[in-house]
Amino acid sequence: MGMNRVMCRMRMILFAVVLLSALIARAAWADPQKVLSAIDAHNNNCRAVSQKIFDFKELGQQEFKSSALLKEELQKLGFKVEGDLKVPADLVKDGISKTGFRAELAGKGPGPTITIMLEYDALKNGHACGHNLIATSGLLAAAGLAQVMKETPGRILVIGTPDEERGSLGGGKIALLEGGHFDGSDIVLITHPGDRWSVDQRLLAMKRATFIFKGKASHAAFAPHKGISALDAVILTFNGTDMLREHVRQDVRIHGIIKKGGDLVNVVPELAETEFSVRALDTATMEETYKKVINCAKAGELATGAKLEFKEPRTSLKAPIGIPAYTKMVLEQIRAIGVGDHEIKDFTEFASSDLGNVGHAYPTANLWFKIAPEGTPLHSDAFREAASSEEGWKATVVAAKVIALTAYDLLTHPDKVKAIQEKFQELKAKEGK
Ligand SMILES: [Zn+2]
């Protein structure tokens, strides 16, 4: 009995110590309200930054003024900013290393590294994809978090990722990933304006293939038997892929164009060129289909005798690994901040982006925020107008709050980060199976 009482008392003491240390730990963290107040305090300044980037409307690889402005603002917030980033020599396209940047703000002691990505490239018709708002929602979130980092564990990385719009031909994120500038990231956040609120629009992995066929010219009427038609090889490639299309999963996309198919109708085409894109909702399936498309081109070569020239491209776009628990976390923040359920909607159509490459390397959440009426297409003039509107800005501030609070939750709960990372690895291993 006496022993039991001692044990019982010891347990109570232990419980009290655990409770007390938990309370002390919680008290040591800042009130998330501080993050929100700092965002409100930076609202006007960031709005002005957004409008400037909107007016600069710099195309991919030329975003010099936009990136300089963002770097300056991050420096003002106390971030250690690094420009002139080294990327692999064969991926240095004009500008990427000059317009990409990496900014870091360390907190109090060890903890997770949360990376926020900013995009700021425009299209020919201006900021019709609203990347000025991606940049400034991220900047605003950084401003909110900067206010509390002195008392928060971990680290914030802000990575300026230029040249998104040219897809696999550009893709600042691919060069920056390969250059090691995401190294150390535990988890990644980004936003994108749209016609709805949503998290993690799935993206299609995508790889291009250019097939060049070299045949033999000959008079098409006088000596067709002496010619080898390169165009026939292209047509056979199309026939093969059309048959293949019947036997792939519904999300797989195979689309091609004929770039060269002969010059004169009375000459057997000596040279023909075709370009294909292969896409799927996971990278493994895309790669598998891609190999089959190459086989279709080889079949064209074999059947016609036209020699096939093909070199696999250096870069391709990957599909992000979606992590339901991470998506749910951001969705809960959207709801908690007051966005109505009727405004939150999944996407049913998909495209490709270099964002997928980041989402394939690190657990990544992409928050879509509504700046335009449902059905307004990205890249349209109407969407561009929304990207500098008052309504658009209001939504941008809400988006900034959502990602700042998500980041803060992750910084102060390393266990959540670890669970998301573990799930990410597990799902990645199962990709395409
Ligand atoms: Zn975009």
Boltz pocket constraint, residues with backbone or C-beta under 6 A from the ligand:
constraints:
  - pocket:
      binder: B
      contacts: [[A, 129], [A, 130], [A, 131], [A, 192]]
      max_distance: 6.0
